[in-house]
Amino acid sequence: MKFKLDEEYIELFKLLKVMGVAESGAHAKTLIEEGQVKLNGEIETRKRAKIVSGERIEVGGEVIEVES
């Protein structure tokens, strides 16, 4: 999946919610807390990590590529 970034960054939990990977913000935060989300191949536990263009997020078999 591709996500077009309109601003400088998007917080990780918001990206998961917007892309439909998580049902809600709370669900997104739970996925992150449980270590189910990878940012550029590394497990990411910061819910509000600033995701910028060029980054790749993996969760539950889905891959999100962020572009500007």
TORRO-215600 format. One record per residue: residue in one letter; x, y, z of N, C-alpha, C in turn. Coordinates in pm, whole numbers, plus 50000, padded with zeros to 5 digits. Layout:
BEGIN
<node><vofi>a</vofi><n_u>X</n_u><n_v>Y</n_v><n_w>Z</n_w><ca_u>X</ca_u><ca_v>Y</ca_v><ca_w>Z</ca_w><c_u>X</c_u><c_v>Y</c_v><c_w>Z</c_w></node>
...
***
This chain:
BEGIN
<node><vofi>m</vofi><n_u>50085</n_u><n_v>49882</n_v><n_w>50000</n_w><ca_u>50000</ca_u><ca_v>50000</ca_v><ca_w>50000</ca_w><c_u>50089</c_u><c_v>50124</c_v><c_w>50000</c_w></node>
<node><vofi>k</vofi><n_u>50040</n_u><n_v>50226</n_v><n_w>49939</n_w><ca_u>50115</ca_u><ca_v>50353</ca_v><ca_w>49937</ca_w><c_u>50034</c_u><c_v>50459</c_v><c_w>50010</c_w></node>
<node><vofi>f</vofi><n_u>50106</n_u><n_v>50545</n_v><n_w>50082</n_w><ca_u>50041</ca_u><ca_v>50656</ca_v><ca_w>50151</ca_w><c_u>50108</c_u><c_v>50784</c_v><c_w>50105</c_w></node>
<node><vofi>k</vofi><n_u>50027</n_u><n_v>50878</n_v><n_w>50056</n_w><ca_u>50078</ca_u><ca_v>51007</ca_v><ca_w>50009</ca_w><c_u>50079</c_u><c_v>51103</c_v><c_w>50127</c_w></node>
<node><vofi>l</vofi><n_u>50197</n_u><n_v>51148</n_v><n_w>50162</n_w><ca_u>50215</ca_u><ca_v>51238</ca_v><ca_w>50276</ca_w><c_u>50195</c_u><c_v>51382</c_v><c_w>50231</c_w></node>
<node><vofi>d</vofi><n_u>50098</n_u><n_v>51451</n_v><n_w>50292</n_w><ca_u>50068</ca_u><ca_v>51589</ca_v><ca_w>50254</ca_w><c_u>50140</c_u><c_v>51690</c_v><c_w>50344</c_w></node>
<node><vofi>e</vofi><n_u>50185</n_u><n_v>51644</n_v><n_w>50460</n_w><ca_u>50252</ca_u><ca_v>51733</ca_v><ca_w>50555</ca_w><c_u>50395</c_u><c_v>51684</c_v><c_w>50575</c_w></node>
<node><vofi>e</vofi><n_u>50465</n_u><n_v>51741</n_v><n_w>50672</n_w><ca_u>50603</ca_u><ca_v>51704</ca_v><ca_w>50698</ca_w><c_u>50613</c_u><c_v>51560</c_v><c_w>50749</c_w></node>
<node><vofi>y</vofi><n_u>50517</n_u><n_v>51520</n_v><n_w>50832</n_w><ca_u>50516</ca_u><ca_v>51385</ca_v><ca_w>50889</ca_w><c_u>50375</c_u><c_v>51348</c_v><c_w>50934</c_w></node>
<node><vofi>i</vofi><n_u>50357</n_u><n_v>51219</n_v><n_w>50967</n_w><ca_u>50233</ca_u><ca_v>51171</ca_v><ca_w>51028</ca_w><c_u>50273</c_u><c_v>51080</c_v><c_w>51143</c_w></node>
<node><vofi>e</vofi><n_u>50201</n_u><n_v>51087</n_v><n_w>51253</n_w><ca_u>50232</ca_u><ca_v>51002</ca_v><ca_w>51367</ca_w><c_u>50193</c_u><c_v>50858</c_v><c_w>51332</c_w></node>
<node><vofi>l</vofi><n_u>50272</n_u><n_v>50763</n_v><n_w>51379</n_w><ca_u>50255</ca_u><ca_v>50623</ca_v><ca_w>51344</ca_w><c_u>50115</c_u><c_v>50571</c_v><c_w>51370</c_w></node>
<node><vofi>f</vofi><n_u>50060</n_u><n_v>50594</n_v><n_w>51489</n_w><ca_u>49927</ca_u><ca_v>50538</ca_v><ca_w>51518</ca_w><c_u>49821</c_u><c_v>50597</c_v><c_w>51427</c_w></node>
<node><vofi>k</vofi><n_u>49836</n_u><n_v>50723</n_v><n_w>51388</n_w><ca_u>49739</ca_u><ca_v>50787</ca_v><ca_w>51298</ca_w><c_u>49748</c_u><c_v>50726</c_v><c_w>51158</c_w></node>
<node><vofi>l</vofi><n_u>49869</n_u><n_v>50695</n_v><n_w>51114</n_w><ca_u>49888</ca_u><ca_v>50634</ca_v><ca_w>50983</ca_w><c_u>49820</c_u><c_v>50498</c_v><c_w>50977</c_w></node>
<node><vofi>l</vofi><n_u>49836</n_u><n_v>50417</n_v><n_w>51080</n_w><ca_u>49773</ca_u><ca_v>50285</ca_v><ca_w>51083</ca_w><c_u>49621</c_u><c_v>50297</c_v><c_w>51077</c_w></node>
<node><vofi>k</vofi><n_u>49567</n_u><n_v>50397</n_v><n_w>51146</n_w><ca_u>49422</ca_u><ca_v>50419</ca_v><ca_w>51147</ca_w><c_u>49373</c_u><c_v>50466</c_v><c_w>51009</c_w></node>
<node><vofi>v</vofi><n_u>49441</n_u><n_v>50564</n_v><n_w>50952</n_w><ca_u>49402</ca_u><ca_v>50619</ca_v><ca_w>50822</ca_w><c_u>49408</c_u><c_v>50513</c_v><c_w>50712</c_w></node>
<node><vofi>m</vofi><n_u>49507</n_u><n_v>50425</n_v><n_w>50718</n_w><ca_u>49525</ca_u><ca_v>50323</ca_v><ca_w>50615</ca_w><c_u>49433</c_u><c_v>50202</c_v><c_w>50636</c_w></node>
<node><vofi>g</vofi><n_u>49358</n_u><n_v>50200</n_v><n_w>50746</n_w><ca_u>49264</ca_u><ca_v>50092</ca_v><ca_w>50770</ca_w><c_u>49329</c_u><c_v>49965</c_v><c_w>50825</c_w></node>
<node><vofi>v</vofi><n_u>49456</n_u><n_v>49972</n_v><n_w>50861</n_w><ca_u>49525</ca_u><ca_v>49857</ca_v><ca_w>50921</ca_w><c_u>49472</c_u><c_v>49836</c_v><c_w>51062</c_w></node>
<node><vofi>a</vofi><n_u>49440</n_u><n_v>49947</n_v><n_w>51129</n_w><ca_u>49382</ca_u><ca_v>49942</ca_v><ca_w>51264</ca_w><c_u>49239</c_u><c_v>49996</c_v><c_w>51257</c_w></node>
<node><vofi>e</vofi><n_u>49152</n_u><n_v>49939</n_v><n_w>51338</n_w><ca_u>49011</ca_u><ca_v>49980</ca_v><ca_w>51338</ca_w><c_u>48991</c_u><c_v>50117</c_v><c_w>51402</c_w></node>
<node><vofi>s</vofi><n_u>49082</n_u><n_v>50154</n_v><n_w>51494</n_w><ca_u>49070</ca_u><ca_v>50282</ca_v><ca_w>51565</ca_w><c_u>49207</c_u><c_v>50323</c_v><c_w>51614</c_w></node>
<node><vofi>g</vofi><n_u>49214</n_u><n_v>50443</n_v><n_w>51668</n_w><ca_u>49340</ca_u><ca_v>50490</ca_v><ca_w>51725</ca_w><c_u>49385</c_u><c_v>50402</c_v><c_w>51840</c_w></node>
<node><vofi>a</vofi><n_u>49289</n_u><n_v>50359</n_v><n_w>51921</n_w><ca_u>49322</ca_u><ca_v>50272</ca_v><ca_w>52035</ca_w><c_u>49375</c_u><c_v>50137</c_v><c_w>51987</c_w></node>
<node><vofi>h</vofi><n_u>49314</n_u><n_v>50084</n_v><n_w>51882</n_w><ca_u>49361</ca_u><ca_v>49956</ca_v><ca_w>51825</ca_w><c_u>49502</c_u><c_v>49973</c_v><c_w>51770</c_w></node>
<node><vofi>a</vofi><n_u>49528</n_u><n_v>50085</n_v><n_w>51701</n_w><ca_u>49661</ca_u><ca_v>50112</ca_v><ca_w>51647</ca_w><c_u>49764</c_u><c_v>50116</c_v><c_w>51759</c_w></node>
<node><vofi>k</vofi><n_u>49732</n_u><n_v>50185</n_v><n_w>51867</n_w><ca_u>49825</ca_u><ca_v>50195</ca_v><ca_w>51981</ca_w><c_u>49854</c_u><c_v>50058</c_v><c_w>52042</c_w></node>
<node><vofi>t</vofi><n_u>49751</n_u><n_v>49973</n_v><n_w>52048</n_w><ca_u>49769</ca_u><ca_v>49838</ca_v><ca_w>52101</ca_w><c_u>49863</c_u><c_v>49757</c_v><c_w>52012</c_w></node>
<node><vofi>l</vofi><n_u>49845</n_u><n_v>49765</n_v><n_w>51881</n_w><ca_u>49933</ca_u><ca_v>49693</ca_v><ca_w>51788</ca_w><c_u>50078</c_u><c_v>49736</c_v><c_w>51808</c_w></node>
<node><vofi>i</vofi><n_u>50099</n_u><n_v>49866</n_v><n_w>51825</n_w><ca_u>50234</ca_u><ca_v>49919</ca_v><ca_w>51844</ca_w><c_u>50291</c_u><c_v>49872</c_v><c_w>51977</c_w></node>
<node><vofi>e</vofi><n_u>50212</n_u><n_v>49883</n_v><n_w>52083</n_w><ca_u>50258</ca_u><ca_v>49841</ca_v><ca_w>52218</ca_w><c_u>50296</c_u><c_v>49694</c_v><c_w>52220</c_w></node>
<node><vofi>e</vofi><n_u>50225</n_u><n_v>49611</n_v><n_w>52144</n_w><ca_u>50250</ca_u><ca_v>49467</ca_v><ca_w>52143</ca_w><c_u>50367</c_u><c_v>49428</c_v><c_w>52053</c_w></node>
<node><vofi>g</vofi><n_u>50433</n_u><n_v>49526</n_v><n_w>51992</n_w><ca_u>50549</ca_u><ca_v>49497</ca_v><ca_w>51909</ca_w><c_u>50515</c_u><c_v>49437</c_v><c_w>51774</c_w></node>
<node><vofi>q</vofi><n_u>50394</n_u><n_v>49463</n_v><n_w>51725</n_w><ca_u>50351</ca_u><ca_v>49406</ca_v><ca_w>51597</ca_w><c_u>50380</c_u><c_v>49497</c_v><c_w>51478</c_w></node>
<node><vofi>v</vofi><n_u>50440</n_u><n_v>49613</n_v><n_w>51503</n_w><ca_u>50464</ca_u><ca_v>49710</ca_v><ca_w>51397</ca_w><c_u>50614</c_u><c_v>49729</c_v><c_w>51376</c_w></node>
<node><vofi>k</vofi><n_u>50656</n_u><n_v>49721</n_v><n_w>51249</n_w><ca_u>50796</ca_u><ca_v>49744</ca_v><ca_w>51215</ca_w><c_u>50807</c_u><c_v>49871</c_v><c_w>51132</c_w></node>
<node><vofi>l</vofi><n_u>50907</n_u><n_v>49951</n_v><n_w>51164</n_w><ca_u>50938</ca_u><ca_v>50072</ca_v><ca_w>51090</ca_w><c_u>51076</c_u><c_v>50050</c_v><c_w>51029</c_w></node>
<node><vofi>n</vofi><n_u>51082</n_u><n_v>50048</n_v><n_w>50897</n_w><ca_u>51207</ca_u><ca_v>50024</ca_v><ca_w>50825</ca_w><c_u>51277</c_u><c_v>49897</c_v><c_w>50874</c_w></node>
<node><vofi>g</vofi><n_u>51198</n_u><n_v>49792</n_v><n_w>50898</n_w><ca_u>51253</ca_u><ca_v>49662</ca_v><ca_w>50936</ca_w><c_u>51280</c_u><c_v>49640</c_v><c_w>51084</c_w></node>
<node><vofi>e</vofi><n_u>51262</n_u><n_v>49745</n_v><n_w>51165</n_w><ca_u>51287</ca_u><ca_v>49735</ca_v><ca_w>51310</ca_w><c_u>51155</c_u><c_v>49752</c_v><c_w>51385</c_w></node>
<node><vofi>i</vofi><n_u>51136</n_u><n_v>49676</n_v><n_w>51493</n_w><ca_u>51014</ca_u><ca_v>49691</ca_v><ca_w>51573</ca_w><c_u>51009</c_u><c_v>49832</c_v><c_w>51631</c_w></node>
<node><vofi>e</vofi><n_u>50896</n_u><n_v>49897</n_v><n_w>51614</n_w><ca_u>50877</ca_u><ca_v>50035</ca_v><ca_w>51662</ca_w><c_u>50773</c_u><c_v>50034</c_v><c_w>51772</c_w></node>
<node><vofi>t</vofi><n_u>50809</n_u><n_v>50089</n_v><n_w>51889</n_w><ca_u>50715</ca_u><ca_v>50091</ca_v><ca_w>52002</ca_w><c_u>50669</c_u><c_v>50231</c_v><c_w>52038</c_w></node>
<node><vofi>r</vofi><n_u>50715</n_u><n_v>50332</n_v><n_w>51964</n_w><ca_u>50669</ca_u><ca_v>50470</ca_v><ca_w>51990</ca_w><c_u>50541</c_u><c_v>50495</c_v><c_w>51912</c_w></node>
<node><vofi>k</vofi><n_u>50432</n_u><n_v>50515</n_v><n_w>51982</n_w><ca_u>50302</ca_u><ca_v>50536</ca_v><ca_w>51916</ca_w><c_u>50302</c_u><c_v>50662</c_v><c_w>51831</c_w></node>
<node><vofi>r</vofi><n_u>50372</n_u><n_v>50763</n_v><n_w>51878</n_w><ca_u>50372</ca_u><ca_v>50892</ca_v><ca_w>51809</ca_w><c_u>50500</c_u><c_v>50914</c_v><c_w>51727</c_w></node>
<node><vofi>a</vofi><n_u>50565</n_u><n_v>50804</n_v><n_w>51687</n_w><ca_u>50684</ca_u><ca_v>50816</ca_v><ca_w>51603</ca_w><c_u>50647</c_u><c_v>50897</c_v><c_w>51479</c_w></node>
<node><vofi>k</vofi><n_u>50732</n_u><n_v>50990</n_v><n_w>51441</n_w><ca_u>50705</ca_u><ca_v>51075</ca_v><ca_w>51325</ca_w><c_u>50749</c_u><c_v>51003</c_v><c_w>51198</c_w></node>
<node><vofi>i</vofi><n_u>50651</n_u><n_v>50967</n_v><n_w>51117</n_w><ca_u>50676</ca_u><ca_v>50895</ca_v><ca_w>50994</ca_w><c_u>50689</c_u><c_v>50995</c_v><c_w>50880</c_w></node>
<node><vofi>v</vofi><n_u>50800</n_u><n_v>50988</n_v><n_w>50808</n_w><ca_u>50826</ca_u><ca_v>51081</ca_v><ca_w>50698</ca_w><c_u>50835</c_u><c_v>51006</c_v><c_w>50566</c_w></node>
<node><vofi>s</vofi><n_u>50841</n_u><n_v>51082</n_v><n_w>50458</n_w><ca_u>50848</ca_u><ca_v>51024</ca_v><ca_w>50325</ca_w><c_u>50969</c_u><c_v>50931</c_v><c_w>50312</c_w></node>
<node><vofi>g</vofi><n_u>50948</n_u><n_v>50818</n_v><n_w>50244</n_w><ca_u>51056</ca_u><ca_v>50722</ca_v><ca_w>50222</ca_w><c_u>51059</c_u><c_v>50609</c_v><c_w>50323</c_w></node>
<node><vofi>e</vofi><n_u>50977</n_u><n_v>50618</n_v><n_w>50427</n_w><ca_u>50977</ca_u><ca_v>50514</ca_v><ca_w>50529</ca_w><c_u>50878</c_u><c_v>50402</c_v><c_w>50493</c_w></node>
<node><vofi>r</vofi><n_u>50904</n_u><n_v>50286</n_v><n_w>50552</n_w><ca_u>50824</ca_u><ca_v>50166</ca_v><ca_w>50523</ca_w><c_u>50776</c_u><c_v>50107</c_v><c_w>50655</c_w></node>
<node><vofi>i</vofi><n_u>50646</n_u><n_v>50082</n_v><n_w>50663</n_w><ca_u>50585</ca_u><ca_v>50028</ca_v><ca_w>50785</ca_w><c_u>50528</c_u><c_v>49891</c_v><c_w>50751</c_w></node>
<node><vofi>e</vofi><n_u>50553</n_u><n_v>49793</n_v><n_w>50838</n_w><ca_u>50499</ca_u><ca_v>49658</ca_v><ca_w>50821</ca_w><c_u>50416</c_u><c_v>49624</c_v><c_w>50944</c_w></node>
<node><vofi>v</vofi><n_u>50296</n_u><n_v>49572</n_v><n_w>50920</n_w><ca_u>50210</ca_u><ca_v>49528</ca_v><ca_w>51031</ca_w><c_u>50110</c_u><c_v>49426</c_v><c_w>50977</c_w></node>
<node><vofi>g</vofi><n_u>50102</n_u><n_v>49313</n_v><n_w>51044</n_w><ca_u>50004</ca_u><ca_v>49210</ca_v><ca_w>51008</ca_w><c_u>50008</c_u><c_v>49168</c_v><c_w>50862</c_w></node>
<node><vofi>g</vofi><n_u>50126</n_u><n_v>49156</n_v><n_w>50805</n_w><ca_u>50137</ca_u><ca_v>49114</ca_v><ca_w>50665</ca_w><c_u>50116</c_u><c_v>49227</c_v><c_w>50565</c_w></node>
<node><vofi>e</vofi><n_u>50079</n_u><n_v>49344</n_v><n_w>50611</n_w><ca_u>50060</ca_u><ca_v>49460</ca_v><ca_w>50524</ca_w><c_u>50186</c_u><c_v>49545</c_v><c_w>50523</c_w></node>
<node><vofi>v</vofi><n_u>50216</n_u><n_v>49605</n_v><n_w>50410</n_w><ca_u>50330</ca_u><ca_v>49696</ca_v><ca_w>50400</ca_w><c_u>50279</c_u><c_v>49831</c_v><c_w>50351</c_w></node>
<node><vofi>i</vofi><n_u>50315</n_u><n_v>49935</n_v><n_w>50423</n_w><ca_u>50277</ca_u><ca_v>50072</ca_v><ca_w>50387</ca_w><c_u>50403</c_u><c_v>50146</c_v><c_w>50349</c_w></node>
<node><vofi>e</vofi><n_u>50408</n_u><n_v>50200</n_v><n_w>50229</n_w><ca_u>50521</ca_u><ca_v>50281</ca_v><ca_w>50183</ca_w><c_u>50475</c_u><c_v>50426</c_v><c_w>50181</c_w></node>
<node><vofi>v</vofi><n_u>50550</n_u><n_v>50511</n_v><n_w>50250</n_w><ca_u>50514</ca_u><ca_v>50652</ca_v><ca_w>50263</ca_w><c_u>50589</c_u><c_v>50732</c_v><c_w>50157</c_w></node>
<node><vofi>e</vofi><n_u>50516</n_u><n_v>50810</n_v><n_w>50078</n_w><ca_u>50576</ca_u><ca_v>50895</ca_v><ca_w>49976</ca_w><c_u>50527</c_u><c_v>51037</c_v><c_w>49990</c_w></node>
<node><vofi>s</vofi><n_u>50605</n_u><n_v>51129</n_v><n_w>49934</n_w><ca_u>50563</ca_u><ca_v>51270</ca_v><ca_w>49941</ca_w><c_u>50495</c_u><c_v>51311</c_v><c_w>49812</c_w></node>
***
